[in-house]
Amino acid sequence: MRERTKNDLGTPAVVLNALRPLGPIRLDPCSNPWSIVDAEVRLDGSPGRCGLAADWHRLAGPQLVYVNPPYGTGHMPRWAEKIVLEAGRGCEVVALVKGDHSTQWWQALRRPARAIGYWNGRIAFLGGAFGCGEFASSLVYYGRRARLFARALEDHADVRLMP
């Protein structure tokens, strides 16, 4: 088993339970050995199972893709680009990301999003080398069910529907 790093911050049950009204998660392209995301398809970065290289549309089609990308230095620009690409190809995507609103990668994620949920408080992540994030987090939504996403998160986040 590999060592835990700051790139293995697992999504806690409180976030996954909030998203339950969206239905089952088909694809988790950023899984790790400690993940509790109950996705039908999990890609963990091992050889042949890289979420950045995978064709999410082929693996998930229009079904839900849940992404909690690695937060380490240099990872987010590539993941933001991949999230936007796959959402543009028709995947329904929820991305849990650091609330780093002044960055270019954040702006790239925001522009095509259908809704953004600014999580109330800090998220206590699972696993990883650090566990609790010392930063704000947001859930960014791409798909046709933005209002359902907003209702699902109403008790946990300040949700903004995008024009």
PyRosetta script that sets phi, psi and omega in degrees:
from pyrosetta import init, pose_from_sequence

init()
pose = pose_from_sequence("MRERTKNDLGTPAVVLNALRPLGPIRLDPCSNPWSIVDAEVRLDGSPGRCGLAADWHRLAGPQLVYVNPPYGTGHMPRWAEKIVLEAGRGCEVVALVKGDHSTQWWQALRRPARAIGYWNGRIAFLGGAFGCGEFASSLVYYGRRARLFARALEDHADVRLMP")
pose.set_psi(1, 140.2)
pose.set_omega(1, -177.6)
pose.set_phi(2, -80.7)
pose.set_psi(2, 163.0)
pose.set_omega(2, 179.9)
pose.set_phi(3, -75.2)
pose.set_psi(3, 145.0)
pose.set_omega(3, 177.5)
pose.set_phi(4, -74.2)
pose.set_psi(4, 141.5)
pose.set_omega(4, 178.7)
pose.set_phi(5, -132.9)
pose.set_psi(5, 176.9)
pose.set_omega(5, 176.9)
pose.set_phi(6, -70.1)
pose.set_psi(6, -7.2)
pose.set_omega(6, 176.5)
pose.set_phi(7, -89.6)
pose.set_psi(7, 1.3)
pose.set_omega(7, -178.7)
pose.set_phi(8, -112.3)
pose.set_psi(8, 36.7)
pose.set_omega(8, 179.4)
pose.set_phi(9, -75.6)
pose.set_psi(9, 102.9)
pose.set_omega(9, -176.1)
pose.set_phi(10, -77.2)
pose.set_psi(10, 145.8)
pose.set_omega(10, 178.4)
pose.set_phi(11, -70.3)
pose.set_psi(11, 128.5)
pose.set_omega(11, 178.2)
pose.set_phi(12, -79.3)
pose.set_psi(12, 163.5)
pose.set_omega(12, -177.8)
pose.set_phi(13, -58.3)
pose.set_psi(13, -35.1)
pose.set_omega(13, -177.5)
pose.set_phi(14, -58.7)
pose.set_psi(14, -37.5)
pose.set_omega(14, 178.9)
pose.set_phi(15, -73.0)
pose.set_psi(15, -47.4)
pose.set_omega(15, -179.0)
pose.set_phi(16, -63.1)
pose.set_psi(16, -39.2)
pose.set_omega(16, 177.7)
pose.set_phi(17, -64.8)
pose.set_psi(17, -37.7)
pose.set_omega(17, 178.0)
pose.set_phi(18, -62.6)
pose.set_psi(18, -34.0)
pose.set_omega(18, -178.0)
pose.set_phi(19, -84.0)
pose.set_psi(19, -6.4)
pose.set_omega(19, -176.4)
pose.set_phi(20, -51.9)
pose.set_psi(20, -37.3)
pose.set_omega(20, 178.8)
pose.set_phi(21, -59.1)
pose.set_psi(21, -19.1)
pose.set_omega(21, 177.8)
pose.set_phi(22, -76.3)
pose.set_psi(22, -10.1)
pose.set_omega(22, 179.0)
pose.set_phi(23, 94.5)
pose.set_psi(23, -171.6)
pose.set_omega(23, -175.2)
pose.set_phi(24, -66.5)
pose.set_psi(24, 148.8)
pose.set_omega(24, 175.8)
pose.set_phi(25, -89.2)
pose.set_psi(25, 122.6)
pose.set_omega(25, -179.8)
pose.set_phi(26, -81.7)
pose.set_psi(26, -43.4)
pose.set_omega(26, -173.2)
pose.set_phi(27, -134.6)
pose.set_psi(27, 133.1)
pose.set_omega(27, 170.0)
pose.set_phi(28, -119.5)
pose.set_psi(28, 98.0)
pose.set_omega(28, -177.3)
pose.set_phi(29, -80.2)
pose.set_psi(29, 0.0)
pose.set_omega(29, -178.0)
pose.set_phi(30, -127.7)
pose.set_psi(30, 40.6)
pose.set_omega(30, -177.8)
pose.set_phi(31, -73.0)
pose.set_psi(31, 167.5)
pose.set_omega(31, 173.4)
pose.set_phi(32, -151.4)
pose.set_psi(32, 171.0)
pose.set_omega(32, -175.4)
pose.set_phi(33, -60.7)
pose.set_psi(33, -18.5)
pose.set_omega(33, -176.1)
pose.set_phi(34, -102.8)
pose.set_psi(34, 2.4)
pose.set_omega(34, -175.0)
pose.set_phi(35, -66.7)
pose.set_psi(35, 141.1)
pose.set_omega(35, 173.1)
pose.set_phi(36, -108.9)
pose.set_psi(36, 8.9)
pose.set_omega(36, 176.5)
pose.set_phi(37, -66.6)
pose.set_psi(37, 121.7)
pose.set_omega(37, -177.2)
pose.set_phi(38, -91.5)
pose.set_psi(38, 67.9)
pose.set_omega(38, -179.5)
pose.set_phi(39, -92.2)
pose.set_psi(39, 148.3)
pose.set_omega(39, 176.8)
pose.set_phi(40, -65.8)
pose.set_psi(40, -37.5)
pose.set_omega(40, 179.4)
pose.set_phi(41, -123.0)
pose.set_psi(41, 126.2)
pose.set_omega(41, -179.4)
pose.set_phi(42, -123.0)
pose.set_psi(42, 126.1)
pose.set_omega(42, 175.5)
pose.set_phi(43, -110.8)
pose.set_psi(43, 128.9)
pose.set_omega(43, -171.7)
pose.set_phi(44, -118.0)
pose.set_psi(44, 12.0)
pose.set_omega(44, 177.9)
pose.set_phi(45, 83.9)
pose.set_psi(45, -3.2)
pose.set_omega(45, 177.0)
pose.set_phi(46, -72.2)
pose.set_psi(46, 165.5)
pose.set_omega(46, -178.4)
pose.set_phi(47, -50.7)
pose.set_psi(47, 126.9)
pose.set_omega(47, -179.7)
pose.set_phi(48, 80.4)
pose.set_psi(48, 1.2)
pose.set_omega(48, -177.2)
pose.set_phi(49, -132.0)
pose.set_psi(49, 43.7)
pose.set_omega(49, -178.2)
pose.set_phi(50, -92.8)
pose.set_psi(50, 121.8)
pose.set_omega(50, -179.6)
pose.set_phi(51, -63.8)
pose.set_psi(51, -30.6)
pose.set_omega(51, 178.4)
pose.set_phi(52, -70.4)
pose.set_psi(52, -32.4)
pose.set_omega(52, -177.7)
pose.set_phi(53, -89.6)
pose.set_psi(53, -20.4)
pose.set_omega(53, -174.8)
pose.set_phi(54, -71.6)
pose.set_psi(54, 154.9)
pose.set_omega(54, 174.5)
pose.set_phi(55, -93.4)
pose.set_psi(55, 95.9)
pose.set_omega(55, -176.0)
pose.set_phi(56, -62.3)
pose.set_psi(56, -37.3)
pose.set_omega(56, -178.5)
pose.set_phi(57, -62.7)
pose.set_psi(57, -39.3)
pose.set_omega(57, 177.9)
pose.set_phi(58, -67.6)
pose.set_psi(58, -38.9)
pose.set_omega(58, -177.4)
pose.set_phi(59, -78.7)
pose.set_psi(59, -31.2)
pose.set_omega(59, -173.7)
pose.set_phi(60, -122.6)
pose.set_psi(60, -21.8)
pose.set_omega(60, -175.1)
pose.set_phi(61, 57.8)
pose.set_psi(61, -136.4)
pose.set_omega(61, -180.0)
pose.set_phi(62, -83.3)
pose.set_psi(62, 0.6)
pose.set_omega(62, -178.4)
pose.set_phi(63, -75.8)
pose.set_psi(63, 166.5)
pose.set_omega(63, -171.6)
pose.set_phi(64, -67.9)
pose.set_psi(64, 130.6)
pose.set_omega(64, 172.2)
pose.set_phi(65, -112.2)
pose.set_psi(65, 127.8)
pose.set_omega(65, 178.1)
pose.set_phi(66, -112.6)
pose.set_psi(66, 124.9)
pose.set_omega(66, -175.2)
pose.set_phi(67, -123.7)
pose.set_psi(67, 121.1)
pose.set_omega(67, 170.0)
pose.set_phi(68, -122.0)
pose.set_psi(68, 84.3)
pose.set_omega(68, -171.4)
pose.set_phi(69, -70.9)
pose.set_psi(69, 162.4)
pose.set_omega(69, 175.9)
pose.set_phi(70, -64.2)
pose.set_psi(70, 137.8)
pose.set_omega(70, -175.6)
pose.set_phi(71, -96.4)
pose.set_psi(71, -2.4)
pose.set_omega(71, -178.5)
pose.set_phi(72, -61.5)
pose.set_psi(72, 162.1)
pose.set_omega(72, -177.8)
pose.set_phi(73, -51.8)
pose.set_psi(73, 128.6)
pose.set_omega(73, 174.6)
pose.set_phi(74, 86.7)
pose.set_psi(74, -9.3)
pose.set_omega(74, -177.2)
pose.set_phi(75, -80.2)
pose.set_psi(75, -40.5)
pose.set_omega(75, -170.3)
pose.set_phi(76, -62.0)
pose.set_psi(76, -39.7)
pose.set_omega(76, 178.7)
pose.set_phi(77, -57.6)
pose.set_psi(77, -41.3)
pose.set_omega(77, -179.9)
pose.set_phi(78, -68.9)
pose.set_psi(78, -40.6)
pose.set_omega(78, 179.5)
pose.set_phi(79, -69.1)
pose.set_psi(79, -38.6)
pose.set_omega(79, 177.6)
pose.set_phi(80, -60.6)
pose.set_psi(80, -44.1)
pose.set_omega(80, 178.6)
pose.set_phi(81, -60.9)
pose.set_psi(81, -43.3)
pose.set_omega(81, -179.6)
pose.set_phi(82, -66.3)
pose.set_psi(82, -42.9)
pose.set_omega(82, 179.4)
pose.set_phi(83, -59.7)
pose.set_psi(83, -47.9)
pose.set_omega(83, -179.4)
pose.set_phi(84, -64.2)
pose.set_psi(84, -41.6)
pose.set_omega(84, 178.6)
pose.set_phi(85, -59.4)
pose.set_psi(85, -51.0)
pose.set_omega(85, -176.2)
pose.set_phi(86, -69.8)
pose.set_psi(86, -35.6)
pose.set_omega(86, 175.2)
pose.set_phi(87, -63.5)
pose.set_psi(87, -39.6)
pose.set_omega(87, 178.0)
pose.set_phi(88, -65.6)
pose.set_psi(88, -23.0)
pose.set_omega(88, 177.8)
pose.set_phi(89, -86.7)
pose.set_psi(89, -1.2)
pose.set_omega(89, 175.0)
pose.set_phi(90, 111.6)
pose.set_psi(90, 1.4)
pose.set_omega(90, 177.1)
pose.set_phi(91, -75.7)
pose.set_psi(91, 139.8)
pose.set_omega(91, 169.8)
pose.set_phi(92, -84.0)
pose.set_psi(92, 122.1)
pose.set_omega(92, -173.1)
pose.set_phi(93, -129.0)
pose.set_psi(93, 136.2)
pose.set_omega(93, 165.8)
pose.set_phi(94, -117.9)
pose.set_psi(94, 123.7)
pose.set_omega(94, 179.6)
pose.set_phi(95, -117.3)
pose.set_psi(95, 123.7)
pose.set_omega(95, 173.8)
pose.set_phi(96, -92.7)
pose.set_psi(96, 114.1)
pose.set_omega(96, -174.8)
pose.set_phi(97, -133.0)
pose.set_psi(97, 160.4)
pose.set_omega(97, 173.9)
pose.set_phi(98, -62.1)
pose.set_psi(98, 138.5)
pose.set_omega(98, -179.3)
pose.set_phi(99, -80.9)
pose.set_psi(99, 64.9)
pose.set_omega(99, -176.1)
pose.set_phi(100, -102.2)
pose.set_psi(100, 68.8)
pose.set_omega(100, -166.7)
pose.set_phi(101, -65.0)
pose.set_psi(101, -16.4)
pose.set_omega(101, -177.9)
pose.set_phi(102, -89.8)
pose.set_psi(102, -3.3)
pose.set_omega(102, -175.9)
pose.set_phi(103, -87.0)
pose.set_psi(103, 159.1)
pose.set_omega(103, 177.5)
pose.set_phi(104, -65.7)
pose.set_psi(104, -39.6)
pose.set_omega(104, -178.7)
pose.set_phi(105, -65.2)
pose.set_psi(105, -35.6)
pose.set_omega(105, 177.2)
pose.set_phi(106, -64.0)
pose.set_psi(106, -45.0)
pose.set_omega(106, 179.5)
pose.set_phi(107, -61.3)
pose.set_psi(107, -38.3)
pose.set_omega(107, 177.4)
pose.set_phi(108, -63.9)
pose.set_psi(108, -38.2)
pose.set_omega(108, 177.9)
pose.set_phi(109, -70.2)
pose.set_psi(109, -40.2)
pose.set_omega(109, -174.4)
pose.set_phi(110, -67.0)
pose.set_psi(110, -43.0)
pose.set_omega(110, -172.7)
pose.set_phi(111, -53.3)
pose.set_psi(111, -49.9)
pose.set_omega(111, -178.6)
pose.set_phi(112, -89.8)
pose.set_psi(112, -0.9)
pose.set_omega(112, -176.8)
pose.set_phi(113, -64.1)
pose.set_psi(113, 149.9)
pose.set_omega(113, 176.4)
pose.set_phi(114, -95.8)
pose.set_psi(114, -22.9)
pose.set_omega(114, 177.2)
pose.set_phi(115, -161.0)
pose.set_psi(115, 152.6)
pose.set_omega(115, 175.9)
pose.set_phi(116, -134.8)
pose.set_psi(116, 130.1)
pose.set_omega(116, 175.4)
pose.set_phi(117, -108.4)
pose.set_psi(117, 114.6)
pose.set_omega(117, 177.7)
pose.set_phi(118, -87.7)
pose.set_psi(118, 104.4)
pose.set_omega(118, -172.5)
pose.set_phi(119, -59.2)
pose.set_psi(119, 136.4)
pose.set_omega(119, 177.4)
pose.set_phi(120, -75.6)
pose.set_psi(120, 119.1)
pose.set_omega(120, 178.9)
pose.set_phi(121, 79.2)
pose.set_psi(121, -168.1)
pose.set_omega(121, -179.5)
pose.set_phi(122, -96.5)
pose.set_psi(122, 147.1)
pose.set_omega(122, 177.8)
pose.set_phi(123, -92.7)
pose.set_psi(123, 129.9)
pose.set_omega(123, 174.6)
pose.set_phi(124, -87.2)
pose.set_psi(124, 93.9)
pose.set_omega(124, -178.1)
pose.set_phi(125, -69.0)
pose.set_psi(125, 159.1)
pose.set_omega(125, 177.7)
pose.set_phi(126, -98.0)
pose.set_psi(126, 149.4)
pose.set_omega(126, 174.3)
pose.set_phi(127, 64.3)
pose.set_psi(127, -151.4)
pose.set_omega(127, 180.0)
pose.set_phi(128, 66.7)
pose.set_psi(128, 174.0)
pose.set_omega(128, -179.4)
pose.set_phi(129, -79.5)
pose.set_psi(129, -19.0)
pose.set_omega(129, -173.1)
pose.set_phi(130, -118.8)
pose.set_psi(130, -23.1)
pose.set_omega(130, 178.8)
pose.set_phi(131, 72.0)
pose.set_psi(131, -94.0)
pose.set_omega(131, -175.0)
pose.set_phi(132, -77.5)
pose.set_psi(132, 125.8)
pose.set_omega(132, 176.7)
pose.set_phi(133, -70.7)
pose.set_psi(133, 136.9)
pose.set_omega(133, 178.6)
pose.set_phi(134, -101.7)
pose.set_psi(134, 45.2)
pose.set_omega(134, -174.6)
pose.set_phi(135, -156.2)
pose.set_psi(135, 163.0)
pose.set_omega(135, 174.8)
pose.set_phi(136, -73.5)
pose.set_psi(136, 151.9)
pose.set_omega(136, 178.3)
pose.set_phi(137, -129.8)
pose.set_psi(137, 153.2)
pose.set_omega(137, 177.3)
pose.set_phi(138, -135.7)
pose.set_psi(138, 150.7)
pose.set_omega(138, 172.0)
pose.set_phi(139, -110.6)
pose.set_psi(139, 121.7)
pose.set_omega(139, -177.5)
pose.set_phi(140, -107.6)
pose.set_psi(140, 130.2)
pose.set_omega(140, -174.2)
pose.set_phi(141, -114.6)
pose.set_psi(141, 137.3)
pose.set_omega(141, 175.0)
pose.set_phi(142, -130.4)
pose.set_psi(142, 124.8)
pose.set_omega(142, 178.8)
pose.set_phi(143, 153.0)
pose.set_psi(143, -171.2)
pose.set_omega(143, -174.8)
pose.set_phi(144, -93.9)
pose.set_psi(144, -4.2)
pose.set_omega(144, -174.2)
pose.set_phi(145, -114.1)
pose.set_psi(145, 45.6)
pose.set_omega(145, -176.7)
pose.set_phi(146, -60.9)
pose.set_psi(146, -37.6)
pose.set_omega(146, -179.7)
pose.set_phi(147, -67.8)
pose.set_psi(147, -38.0)
pose.set_omega(147, 176.0)
pose.set_phi(148, -65.1)
pose.set_psi(148, -42.0)
pose.set_omega(148, 175.6)
pose.set_phi(149, -57.2)
pose.set_psi(149, -46.1)
pose.set_omega(149, -179.3)
pose.set_phi(150, -62.6)
pose.set_psi(150, -43.7)
pose.set_omega(150, 178.9)
pose.set_phi(151, -64.7)
pose.set_psi(151, -39.2)
pose.set_omega(151, -178.8)
pose.set_phi(152, -62.5)
pose.set_psi(152, -34.9)
pose.set_omega(152, -175.7)
pose.set_phi(153, -97.6)
pose.set_psi(153, 0.5)
pose.set_omega(153, -170.8)
pose.set_phi(154, -56.6)
pose.set_psi(154, -28.1)
pose.set_omega(154, 179.1)
pose.set_phi(155, -88.6)
pose.set_psi(155, -5.0)
pose.set_omega(155, -172.8)
pose.set_phi(156, -123.3)
pose.set_psi(156, -15.7)
pose.set_omega(156, -172.0)
pose.set_phi(157, -152.5)
pose.set_psi(157, 156.5)
pose.set_omega(157, 170.4)
pose.set_phi(158, -87.6)
pose.set_psi(158, 106.1)
pose.set_omega(158, -173.6)
pose.set_phi(159, -100.2)
pose.set_psi(159, 132.8)
pose.set_omega(159, 177.8)
pose.set_phi(160, -117.2)
pose.set_psi(160, 122.8)
pose.set_omega(160, 172.4)
pose.set_phi(161, -80.8)
pose.set_psi(161, 137.9)
pose.set_omega(161, -177.7)
pose.set_phi(162, -96.6)
pose.set_psi(162, 149.5)
pose.set_omega(162, -179.7)
pose.set_phi(163, -67.1)
pose.dump_pdb("model.pdb")
